[in-house]
Amino acid sequence: MVSKLKDKLNKYGRPLLGCTIKPKLGLSAKNYGRAVYECLRGGLDFTKDDENVNSQPFYALERPFLILCRSYL
Protein backbone atom coordinates (compact mmCIF):
# COMPACT_ATOMS: atom_id res chain seq x y z
CA MET A 1 0.00 0.00 0.00
CA VAL A 2 2.75 2.49 0.90
CA SER A 3 4.65 1.71 -2.30
CA LYS A 4 1.52 2.44 -4.36
CA LEU A 5 1.07 5.73 -2.53
CA LYS A 6 4.71 6.66 -3.12
CA ASP A 7 4.26 5.83 -6.81
CA LYS A 8 1.16 8.01 -6.99
CA LEU A 9 2.88 10.92 -5.21
CA ASN A 10 6.20 10.33 -7.01
CA LYS A 11 8.05 10.38 -3.65
CA TYR A 12 10.92 7.94 -3.16
CA GLY A 13 13.93 7.51 -0.90
CA ARG A 14 12.35 8.97 2.21
CA PRO A 15 9.35 8.46 4.46
CA LEU A 16 6.12 10.21 3.57
CA LEU A 17 5.40 13.14 5.88
CA GLY A 18 1.93 14.15 6.95
CA CYS A 19 -0.08 15.68 9.74
CA THR A 20 -3.56 15.88 11.19
CA ILE A 21 -5.10 19.35 11.11
CA LYS A 22 -6.07 20.54 14.59
CA PRO A 23 -8.34 21.66 16.16
CA LYS A 24 -10.83 19.03 15.15
CA LEU A 25 -13.70 21.49 15.42
CA GLY A 26 -13.86 25.26 15.26
CA LEU A 27 -11.97 26.07 12.07
CA SER A 28 -13.97 27.67 9.30
CA ALA A 29 -13.75 26.01 5.89
CA LYS A 30 -11.52 28.85 4.71
CA ASN A 31 -9.15 28.53 7.69
CA TYR A 32 -9.07 24.76 7.34
CA GLY A 33 -8.18 25.10 3.65
CA ARG A 34 -5.48 27.62 4.52
CA ALA A 35 -3.98 25.27 7.12
CA VAL A 36 -3.86 22.42 4.59
CA TYR A 37 -2.37 24.69 1.93
CA GLU A 38 0.37 25.91 4.30
CA CYS A 39 1.22 22.35 5.34
CA LEU A 40 1.58 21.20 1.74
CA ARG A 41 3.54 24.30 0.72
CA GLY A 42 5.83 23.66 3.68
CA GLY A 43 6.78 20.24 2.37
CA LEU A 44 4.31 17.75 3.82
CA ASP A 45 3.11 15.06 1.45
CA PHE A 46 -0.43 14.81 2.84
CA THR A 47 -2.76 16.05 5.54
CA LYS A 48 -5.56 14.24 7.30
CA ASP A 49 -8.86 15.52 8.58
CA ASP A 50 -9.33 14.51 12.21
CA GLU A 51 -12.04 11.87 11.64
CA ASN A 52 -14.69 14.38 10.52
CA VAL A 53 -15.32 12.72 7.18
CA ASN A 54 -18.99 13.58 7.07
CA SER A 55 -21.14 16.67 6.86
CA GLN A 56 -22.49 18.08 10.08
CA PRO A 57 -24.89 21.01 10.53
CA PHE A 58 -22.05 23.25 11.73
CA TYR A 59 -19.44 21.95 9.25
CA ALA A 60 -20.62 21.07 5.76
CA LEU A 61 -17.97 18.89 4.13
CA GLU A 62 -18.57 20.30 0.65
CA ARG A 63 -17.17 23.77 1.34
CA PRO A 64 -13.73 22.78 2.68
CA PHE A 65 -13.50 20.14 -0.05
CA LEU A 66 -14.05 22.76 -2.76
CA ILE A 67 -11.57 25.15 -1.14
CA LEU A 68 -8.95 22.39 -0.99
CA CYS A 69 -9.55 21.44 -4.63
CA ARG A 70 -8.97 25.06 -5.69
CA SER A 71 -5.75 25.24 -3.68
CA TYR A 72 -4.30 22.30 -5.65
CA LEU A 73 -4.87 24.00 -9.02
Biopython code that builds the backbone (N, CA, C, O; Angstrom):
import numpy as np
from Bio.PDB.StructureBuilder import StructureBuilder

atoms = [
    (1, "MET", "N", (0.810, -1.187, 0.000)),
    (1, "MET", "CA", (0.000, 0.000, 0.000)),
    (1, "MET", "C", (0.861, 1.261, 0.000)),
    (1, "MET", "O", (0.590, 2.191, -0.760)),
    (2, "VAL", "N", (1.890, 1.304, 0.839)),
    (2, "VAL", "CA", (2.749, 2.485, 0.897)),
    (2, "VAL", "C", (3.484, 2.673, -0.421)),
    (2, "VAL", "O", (3.648, 3.801, -0.886)),
    (3, "SER", "N", (3.928, 1.576, -1.027)),
    (3, "SER", "CA", (4.645, 1.712, -2.297)),
    (3, "SER", "C", (3.730, 2.270, -3.384)),
    (3, "SER", "O", (4.178, 3.051, -4.224)),
    (4, "LYS", "N", (2.468, 1.883, -3.379)),
    (4, "LYS", "CA", (1.521, 2.435, -4.362)),
    (4, "LYS", "C", (1.307, 3.925, -4.125)),
    (4, "LYS", "O", (1.208, 4.703, -5.074)),
    (5, "LEU", "N", (1.235, 4.318, -2.860)),
    (5, "LEU", "CA", (1.068, 5.730, -2.535)),
    (5, "LEU", "C", (2.298, 6.528, -2.948)),
    (5, "LEU", "O", (2.175, 7.632, -3.479)),
    (6, "LYS", "N", (3.483, 5.975, -2.707)),
    (6, "LYS", "CA", (4.710, 6.657, -3.120)),
    (6, "LYS", "C", (4.770, 6.784, -4.641)),
    (6, "LYS", "O", (5.219, 7.804, -5.164)),
    (7, "ASP", "N", (4.318, 5.750, -5.349)),
    (7, "ASP", "CA", (4.256, 5.832, -6.808)),
    (7, "ASP", "C", (3.316, 6.952, -7.244)),
    (7, "ASP", "O", (3.644, 7.744, -8.128)),
    (8, "LYS", "N", (2.154, 7.006, -6.618)),
    (8, "LYS", "CA", (1.158, 8.011, -6.989)),
    (8, "LYS", "C", (1.662, 9.426, -6.702)),
    (8, "LYS", "O", (1.418, 10.344, -7.486)),
    (9, "LEU", "N", (2.362, 9.602, -5.585)),
    (9, "LEU", "CA", (2.881, 10.915, -5.212)),
    (9, "LEU", "C", (4.249, 11.208, -5.819)),
    (9, "LEU", "O", (4.738, 12.335, -5.735)),
    (10, "ASN", "N", (4.868, 10.197, -6.430)),
    (10, "ASN", "CA", (6.204, 10.327, -7.008)),
    (10, "ASN", "C", (7.222, 10.750, -5.940)),
    (10, "ASN", "O", (8.044, 11.640, -6.162)),
    (11, "LYS", "N", (7.147, 10.094, -4.781)),
    (11, "LYS", "CA", (8.047, 10.376, -3.655)),
    (11, "LYS", "C", (8.791, 9.098, -3.301)),
    (11, "LYS", "O", (8.178, 8.099, -2.922)),
    (12, "TYR", "N", (10.108, 9.130, -3.425)),
    (12, "TYR", "CA", (10.917, 7.943, -3.163)),
    (12, "TYR", "C", (12.117, 8.317, -2.302)),
    (12, "TYR", "O", (12.511, 9.481, -2.241)),
    (13, "GLY", "N", (12.693, 7.318, -1.637)),
    (13, "GLY", "CA", (13.934, 7.507, -0.904)),
    (13, "GLY", "C", (13.792, 8.186, 0.447)),
    (13, "GLY", "O", (14.790, 8.552, 1.068)),
    (14, "ARG", "N", (12.569, 8.355, 0.902)),
    (14, "ARG", "CA", (12.345, 8.965, 2.209)),
    (14, "ARG", "C", (10.949, 8.599, 2.691)),
    (14, "ARG", "O", (10.101, 8.201, 1.892)),
    (15, "PRO", "N", (10.705, 8.728, 3.979)),
    (15, "PRO", "CA", (9.348, 8.463, 4.461)),
    (15, "PRO", "C", (8.393, 9.561, 4.000)),
    (15, "PRO", "O", (8.798, 10.704, 3.789)),
    (16, "LEU", "N", (7.139, 9.204, 3.851)),
    (16, "LEU", "CA", (6.121, 10.210, 3.570)),
    (16, "LEU", "C", (5.838, 10.985, 4.852)),
    (16, "LEU", "O", (5.796, 10.409, 5.939)),
    (17, "LEU", "N", (5.647, 12.277, 4.719)),
    (17, "LEU", "CA", (5.403, 13.137, 5.877)),
    (17, "LEU", "C", (3.997, 13.707, 5.806)),
    (17, "LEU", "O", (3.573, 14.217, 4.769)),
    (18, "GLY", "N", (3.283, 13.619, 6.908)),
    (18, "GLY", "CA", (1.927, 14.147, 6.945)),
    (18, "GLY", "C", (1.566, 14.627, 8.329)),
    (18, "GLY", "O", (2.336, 14.470, 9.276)),
    (19, "CYS", "N", (0.390, 15.213, 8.440)),
    (19, "CYS", "CA", (-0.085, 15.677, 9.741)),
    (19, "CYS", "C", (-1.606, 15.653, 9.774)),
    (19, "CYS", "O", (-2.270, 15.557, 8.742)),
    (20, "THR", "N", (-2.130, 15.743, 10.969)),
    (20, "THR", "CA", (-3.561, 15.880, 11.190)),
    (20, "THR", "C", (-3.827, 17.335, 11.541)),
    (20, "THR", "O", (-3.181, 17.890, 12.430)),
    (21, "ILE", "N", (-4.767, 17.948, 10.851)),
    (21, "ILE", "CA", (-5.095, 19.345, 11.108)),
    (21, "ILE", "C", (-5.874, 19.442, 12.419)),
    (21, "ILE", "O", (-6.877, 18.754, 12.606)),
    (22, "LYS", "N", (-5.412, 20.291, 13.310)),
    (22, "LYS", "CA", (-6.071, 20.538, 14.591)),
    (22, "LYS", "C", (-6.418, 22.017, 14.670)),
    (22, "LYS", "O", (-5.698, 22.808, 14.061)),
    (23, "PRO", "N", (-7.427, 22.443, 15.344)),
    (23, "PRO", "CA", (-8.340, 21.658, 16.165)),
    (23, "PRO", "C", (-9.328, 20.894, 15.303)),
    (23, "PRO", "O", (-9.574, 21.241, 14.148)),
    (24, "LYS", "N", (-9.879, 19.862, 15.883)),
    (24, "LYS", "CA", (-10.832, 19.031, 15.150)),
    (24, "LYS", "C", (-12.063, 19.845, 14.774)),
    (24, "LYS", "O", (-12.580, 19.710, 13.666)),
    (25, "LEU", "N", (-12.521, 20.665, 15.660)),
    (25, "LEU", "CA", (-13.700, 21.495, 15.423)),
    (25, "LEU", "C", (-13.342, 22.955, 15.653)),
    (25, "LEU", "O", (-12.428, 23.262, 16.419)),
    (26, "GLY", "N", (-14.047, 23.838, 15.004)),
    (26, "GLY", "CA", (-13.865, 25.258, 15.257)),
    (26, "GLY", "C", (-13.207, 26.026, 14.133)),
    (26, "GLY", "O", (-13.301, 27.253, 14.108)),
    (27, "LEU", "N", (-12.550, 25.368, 13.208)),
    (27, "LEU", "CA", (-11.968, 26.069, 12.073)),
    (27, "LEU", "C", (-13.037, 26.267, 11.007)),
    (27, "LEU", "O", (-13.808, 25.353, 10.711)),
    (28, "SER", "N", (-13.077, 27.457, 10.436)),
    (28, "SER", "CA", (-13.971, 27.667, 9.297)),
    (28, "SER", "C", (-13.410, 26.894, 8.108)),
    (28, "SER", "O", (-12.253, 26.474, 8.124)),
    (29, "ALA", "N", (-14.222, 26.713, 7.093)),
    (29, "ALA", "CA", (-13.752, 26.013, 5.892)),
    (29, "ALA", "C", (-12.560, 26.743, 5.288)),
    (29, "ALA", "O", (-11.604, 26.113, 4.836)),
    (30, "LYS", "N", (-12.615, 28.065, 5.281)),
    (30, "LYS", "CA", (-11.516, 28.853, 4.714)),
    (30, "LYS", "C", (-10.233, 28.668, 5.526)),
    (30, "LYS", "O", (-9.160, 28.487, 4.951)),
    (31, "ASN", "N", (-10.335, 28.712, 6.848)),
    (31, "ASN", "CA", (-9.146, 28.532, 7.687)),
    (31, "ASN", "C", (-8.611, 27.109, 7.618)),
    (31, "ASN", "O", (-7.400, 26.895, 7.673)),
    (32, "TYR", "N", (-9.504, 26.141, 7.498)),
    (32, "TYR", "CA", (-9.065, 24.757, 7.337)),
    (32, "TYR", "C", (-8.297, 24.609, 6.022)),
    (32, "TYR", "O", (-7.221, 24.012, 5.988)),
    (33, "GLY", "N", (-8.854, 25.154, 4.950)),
    (33, "GLY", "CA", (-8.176, 25.105, 3.652)),
    (33, "GLY", "C", (-6.823, 25.783, 3.695)),
    (33, "GLY", "O", (-5.861, 25.301, 3.097)),
    (34, "ARG", "N", (-6.747, 26.902, 4.400)),
    (34, "ARG", "CA", (-5.479, 27.624, 4.523)),
    (34, "ARG", "C", (-4.447, 26.792, 5.280)),
    (34, "ARG", "O", (-3.273, 26.761, 4.910)),
    (35, "ALA", "N", (-4.890, 26.119, 6.343)),
    (35, "ALA", "CA", (-3.977, 25.271, 7.119)),
    (35, "ALA", "C", (-3.433, 24.138, 6.260)),
    (35, "ALA", "O", (-2.239, 23.842, 6.307)),
    (36, "VAL", "N", (-4.300, 23.503, 5.477)),
    (36, "VAL", "CA", (-3.862, 22.422, 4.590)),
    (36, "VAL", "C", (-2.886, 22.961, 3.549)),
    (36, "VAL", "O", (-1.839, 22.362, 3.305)),
    (37, "TYR", "N", (-3.228, 24.079, 2.943)),
    (37, "TYR", "CA", (-2.367, 24.691, 1.930)),
    (37, "TYR", "C", (-0.978, 24.981, 2.501)),
    (37, "TYR", "O", (0.030, 24.659, 1.872)),
    (38, "GLU", "N", (-0.924, 25.580, 3.677)),
    (38, "GLU", "CA", (0.365, 25.912, 4.296)),
    (38, "GLU", "C", (1.177, 24.657, 4.614)),
    (38, "GLU", "O", (2.397, 24.652, 4.452)),
    (39, "CYS", "N", (0.517, 23.607, 5.058)),
    (39, "CYS", "CA", (1.222, 22.345, 5.341)),
    (39, "CYS", "C", (1.845, 21.774, 4.070)),
    (39, "CYS", "O", (3.002, 21.354, 4.074)),
    (40, "LEU", "N", (1.079, 21.760, 2.993)),
    (40, "LEU", "CA", (1.579, 21.195, 1.740)),
    (40, "LEU", "C", (2.669, 22.075, 1.137)),
    (40, "LEU", "O", (3.656, 21.562, 0.610)),
    (41, "ARG", "N", (2.502, 23.395, 1.208)),
    (41, "ARG", "CA", (3.542, 24.301, 0.717)),
    (41, "ARG", "C", (4.826, 24.163, 1.535)),
    (41, "ARG", "O", (5.926, 24.369, 1.022)),
    (42, "GLY", "N", (4.672, 23.814, 2.804)),
    (42, "GLY", "CA", (5.830, 23.662, 3.683)),
    (42, "GLY", "C", (6.575, 22.353, 3.507)),
    (42, "GLY", "O", (7.620, 22.147, 4.124)),
    (43, "GLY", "N", (6.049, 21.459, 2.666)),
    (43, "GLY", "CA", (6.778, 20.235, 2.368)),
    (43, "GLY", "C", (6.127, 18.938, 2.793)),
    (43, "GLY", "O", (6.659, 17.866, 2.504)),
    (44, "LEU", "N", (4.990, 18.999, 3.471)),
    (44, "LEU", "CA", (4.314, 17.745, 3.819)),
    (44, "LEU", "C", (3.744, 17.100, 2.562)),
    (44, "LEU", "O", (3.411, 17.783, 1.593)),
    (45, "ASP", "N", (3.638, 15.795, 2.593)),
    (45, "ASP", "CA", (3.105, 15.062, 1.451)),
    (45, "ASP", "C", (1.589, 14.926, 1.503)),
    (45, "ASP", "O", (0.939, 14.804, 0.465)),
    (46, "PHE", "N", (1.026, 14.947, 2.698)),
    (46, "PHE", "CA", (-0.427, 14.814, 2.841)),
    (46, "PHE", "C", (-0.864, 15.396, 4.176)),
    (46, "PHE", "O", (-0.062, 15.573, 5.092)),
    (47, "THR", "N", (-2.147, 15.685, 4.262)),
    (47, "THR", "CA", (-2.760, 16.053, 5.538)),
    (47, "THR", "C", (-3.961, 15.148, 5.739)),
    (47, "THR", "O", (-4.435, 14.498, 4.807)),
    (48, "LYS", "N", (-4.442, 15.120, 6.964)),
    (48, "LYS", "CA", (-5.559, 14.244, 7.299)),
    (48, "LYS", "C", (-6.555, 15.033, 8.128)),
    (48, "LYS", "O", (-6.184, 15.720, 9.079)),
    (49, "ASP", "N", (-7.817, 14.928, 7.760)),
    (49, "ASP", "CA", (-8.863, 15.516, 8.585)),
    (49, "ASP", "C", (-9.002, 14.646, 9.824)),
    (49, "ASP", "O", (-8.845, 13.428, 9.742)),
    (50, "ASP", "N", (-9.289, 15.241, 10.949)),
    (50, "ASP", "CA", (-9.326, 14.506, 12.213)),
    (50, "ASP", "C", (-10.650, 13.771, 12.397)),
    (50, "ASP", "O", (-11.436, 14.106, 13.282)),
    (51, "GLU", "N", (-10.887, 12.776, 11.562)),
    (51, "GLU", "CA", (-12.038, 11.870, 11.645)),
    (51, "GLU", "C", (-13.379, 12.503, 11.311)),
    (51, "GLU", "O", (-14.400, 11.823, 11.417)),
    (52, "ASN", "N", (-13.428, 13.761, 10.917)),
    (52, "ASN", "CA", (-14.690, 14.383, 10.517)),
    (52, "ASN", "C", (-14.904, 14.188, 9.027)),
    (52, "ASN", "O", (-14.847, 15.156, 8.267)),
    (53, "VAL", "N", (-15.141, 12.996, 8.604)),
    (53, "VAL", "CA", (-15.315, 12.722, 7.184)),
    (53, "VAL", "C", (-16.809, 12.568, 6.892)),
    (53, "VAL", "O", (-17.242, 11.606, 6.258)),
    (54, "ASN", "N", (-17.565, 13.525, 7.366)),
    (54, "ASN", "CA", (-18.989, 13.579, 7.072)),
    (54, "ASN", "C", (-19.459, 15.012, 7.271)),
    (54, "ASN", "O", (-18.802, 15.801, 7.950)),
    (55, "SER", "N", (-20.583, 15.338, 6.682)),
    (55, "SER", "CA", (-21.140, 16.671, 6.857)),
    (55, "SER", "C", (-21.916, 16.734, 8.159)),
    (55, "SER", "O", (-22.639, 15.804, 8.517)),
    (56, "GLN", "N", (-21.755, 17.831, 8.852)),
    (56, "GLN", "CA", (-22.488, 18.081, 10.079)),
    (56, "GLN", "C", (-23.129, 19.457, 9.948)),
    (56, "GLN", "O", (-22.650, 20.283, 9.170)),
    (57, "PRO", "N", (-24.197, 19.721, 10.689)),
    (57, "PRO", "CA", (-24.887, 21.010, 10.533)),
    (57, "PRO", "C", (-23.957, 22.217, 10.667)),
    (57, "PRO", "O", (-24.163, 23.227, 9.995)),
    (58, "PHE", "N", (-22.953, 22.127, 11.511)),
    (58, "PHE", "CA", (-22.047, 23.253, 11.729)),
    (58, "PHE", "C", (-20.796, 23.177, 10.859)),
    (58, "PHE", "O", (-19.958, 24.077, 10.912)),
    (59, "TYR", "N", (-20.655, 22.119, 10.059)),
    (59, "TYR", "CA", (-19.444, 21.945, 9.249)),
    (59, "TYR", "C", (-19.785, 21.113, 8.021)),
    (59, "TYR", "O", (-19.603, 19.895, 8.015)),
    (60, "ALA", "N", (-20.277, 21.772, 6.991)),
    (60, "ALA", "CA", (-20.624, 21.068, 5.757)),
    (60, "ALA", "C", (-19.341, 20.666, 5.037)),
    (60, "ALA", "O", (-18.489, 21.514, 4.772)),
    (61, "LEU", "N", (-19.200, 19.415, 4.726)),
    (61, "LEU", "CA", (-17.973, 18.885, 4.131)),
    (61, "LEU", "C", (-17.703, 19.453, 2.740)),
    (61, "LEU", "O", (-16.547, 19.541, 2.325)),
    (62, "GLU", "N", (-18.741, 19.834, 2.023)),
    (62, "GLU", "CA", (-18.568, 20.297, 0.646)),
    (62, "GLU", "C", (-17.700, 21.552, 0.562)),
    (62, "GLU", "O", (-16.834, 21.640, -0.309)),
    (63, "ARG", "N", (-17.914, 22.508, 1.437)),
    (63, "ARG", "CA", (-17.173, 23.774, 1.343)),
    (63, "ARG", "C", (-15.667, 23.595, 1.529)),
    (63, "ARG", "O", (-14.912, 24.058, 0.673)),
    (64, "PRO", "N", (-15.184, 22.951, 2.594)),
    (64, "PRO", "CA", (-13.727, 22.780, 2.684)),
    (64, "PRO", "C", (-13.173, 21.934, 1.543)),
    (64, "PRO", "O", (-12.047, 22.158, 1.099)),
    (65, "PHE", "N", (-13.948, 20.970, 1.068)),
    (65, "PHE", "CA", (-13.497, 20.144, -0.053)),
    (65, "PHE", "C", (-13.261, 21.007, -1.289)),
    (65, "PHE", "O", (-12.237, 20.867, -1.958)),
    (66, "LEU", "N", (-14.200, 21.894, -1.593)),
    (66, "LEU", "CA", (-14.048, 22.759, -2.764)),
    (66, "LEU", "C", (-12.883, 23.726, -2.597)),
    (66, "LEU", "O", (-12.156, 23.988, -3.555)),
    (67, "ILE", "N", (-12.700, 24.255, -1.397)),
    (67, "ILE", "CA", (-11.570, 25.151, -1.144)),
    (67, "ILE", "C", (-10.250, 24.409, -1.333)),
    (67, "ILE", "O", (-9.312, 24.947, -1.920)),
    (68, "LEU", "N", (-10.176, 23.179, -0.838)),
    (68, "LEU", "CA", (-8.952, 22.389, -0.993)),
    (68, "LEU", "C", (-8.684, 22.067, -2.453)),
    (68, "LEU", "O", (-7.538, 22.118, -2.899)),
    (69, "CYS", "N", (-9.728, 21.736, -3.202)),
    (69, "CYS", "CA", (-9.545, 21.444, -4.631)),
    (69, "CYS", "C", (-8.980, 22.653, -5.352)),
    (69, "CYS", "O", (-8.089, 22.507, -6.189)),
    (70, "ARG", "N", (-9.476, 23.839, -5.049)),
    (70, "ARG", "CA", (-8.974, 25.057, -5.685)),
    (70, "ARG", "C", (-7.519, 25.318, -5.314)),
    (70, "ARG", "O", (-6.759, 25.837, -6.132)),
    (71, "SER", "N", (-7.125, 24.971, -4.102)),
    (71, "SER", "CA", (-5.746, 25.242, -3.685)),
    (71, "SER", "C", (-4.747, 24.346, -4.409)),
    (71, "SER", "O", (-3.569, 24.691, -4.504)),
    (72, "TYR", "N", (-5.197, 23.201, -4.922)),
    (72, "TYR", "CA", (-4.304, 22.301, -5.652)),
    (72, "TYR", "C", (-4.106, 22.739, -7.091)),
    (72, "TYR", "O", (-3.162, 22.286, -7.739)),
    (73, "LEU", "N", (-4.957, 23.599, -7.607)),
    (73, "LEU", "CA", (-4.871, 24.004, -9.017)),
    (73, "LEU", "C", (-3.824, 25.055, -9.249)),
    (73, "LEU", "O", (-3.633, 25.497, -10.383)),
]
sb = StructureBuilder()
sb.init_structure("model")
sb.init_model(0)
sb.init_chain("A")
sb.init_seg("    ")
for serial, (resi, resn, name, xyz) in enumerate(atoms, 1):
    if name == "N":
        sb.init_residue(resn, " ", resi, " ")
    sb.init_atom(name, np.array(xyz, "f"), 0.0, 1.0, " ", f" {name:<3s}", serial, name[0])
structure = sb.get_structure()
